[in-house]
């Protein structure tokens, strides 16, 4: 495969990941951080950073809307729950292990 084909596959894979996460509203960011070491907000920051590295200005909230599929505030109101003590403990343990 050539470089262009690889880029197209990588871009399609990223879009698929974002769509998958949009469909998993019950999966909380703290759980993603604990299990995978990144969350939807991380993806938003990476998107913003890569755009800016290529000379495109992208506001953080615009990047979050791209990842969440809606304004972050709306997603947070609809789907985010308070972290449980167990989730916080697991997150803290994972964070200390790094």
Secondary structure, DSSP 4 states (H G I P E B T S, - for coil): --HHHHHHHHHHHHHHHHHHHHT-TTS-HHHHHHHHS--HHHHHHHHHHHHHHTT----HHHHHHHHHSS-HHHHHHHH--PPPHHHHHHHHHHHHT-
